[in-house]
Amino acid sequence: MPLNSNAFGLEEKYNKVKRLYFEKNDQVNALQDTLAHQRLTVSRTALDDSEYVARLTRLDGLVKEFAFLIRKNWETLPEWLQPSISKTAIVLGKQEMIAAGRAFVSRWLVEEVLNKHFHPGLDFTLSEHLKRIQSNIRGSSALPQSNEEEEALNAKIVNWRLTTIDGLQPILSSPDASSQRQRFMNSLVHELAASINNHMREPISGIEQNISVILELAVGILANLPLESRDVEIEYYHPGCTIFPTMMTIEQGAGGSTTSHDMDVDRASLTSGGGDLTESPMEQHGGELGEQMPKTSPSQIRKSFLGSMMGSRKSVNGQKAQSAEAATPVKEEVPRVRLCLFLAAQIRGKTVLCKAPVLSS
């Protein structure tokens, strides 16, 4: 019996070692496959980092120029912008409205172009479906718990995208693809112009020519994304998001808080122009506070001074009790986005191409 027992124990240990060996071997093979796929797709990189940065920088500049052009023409703000912009900003038509214009156009580009369509040379419906499928691959996957899992998921998405592009080559290389891209551009120009003019006092003359330059650059970036051998992520951050420095940079001088620092600067010009200026709470109640503040007599001043001196001596001598309330720490608020002025872009797991400029709440 002891011999059989020992033999059974050895066999169990052998099976355990063999099982661990094959499990480890499977992990090694999976990692090798991932690396092989990555090496195979490196040569198919559409744009290098510097080209992406240059195009995104140019796009940001064009959006700024257009926002400056329309800054005095706003009549209403979309609901999502209203909490981030002061009530007098539209009347003033200055830095805050430039910020509003940048935010409006940037969010539209991300949500209606770059993150909505797969390729500009495809039918609209097919393009939207393919982009949704790509997003669903990541959305339906378990949250990566390590760098290796993150790289494996990125490789999975890249491989699907490149394989899909290979299957679409007969369509994308046909003469109809160029015509489809032009139809796509015309549709975007019409939609963005209508969205902007919907909030203007009157239709902006030549708006389609101005925004077509912006959209051509955005569509050019879109056309390269499915050809990219790396996973490029483009994001627009909504008001209220937590500010994190890895993907955001706080911009100064692009518009004050919702109480608007421009009020004091432009008070004279606004009043002379017949505008309706709303006073700040401090201005509304300043006179009342001055009247209600009790006057201090010389005897009261002497008593207060003597009392503070006596209190200081007691504190030095160790006779004054400590206040528990004074030792209570002040809880710091988490800084959040008041307004995102442009998009953010990164090569997942590798490089940040463009940080989103934001205003802090």
Secondary structure, DSSP 8 states (H G I E B T S, - for coil): -HHHHHHHHHHHHHHHHHHHHHHHHHHHHHHHHHHHHHHHHHTT-SS-HHHHHHHHHHHHHHHHHHHHHTTT-B----TTTGGGS-TTHHHHTSHHHHHHHHHHHHHHHIIIIITT-S-TTS-HHHHHHHHHHHHHHHHTS----SHHHHHHHHHHHHHHHHHHHHHHHHHHTSHHHHHHHHHHHHHHHHHHHHHHHTTBSS--TTHHHHHHHHHHHHHHHHHHGGG-SS-EEEE---TT-B--TTTEEE-SSS---TT-THHHHTHHHHHHTT------HHHHHHHHHHHHS----HHHHHHHHHHHHHHHHHHHTT-S---TGGG--------BEEEE-S-EEEETTTEEEE-EEEEE-
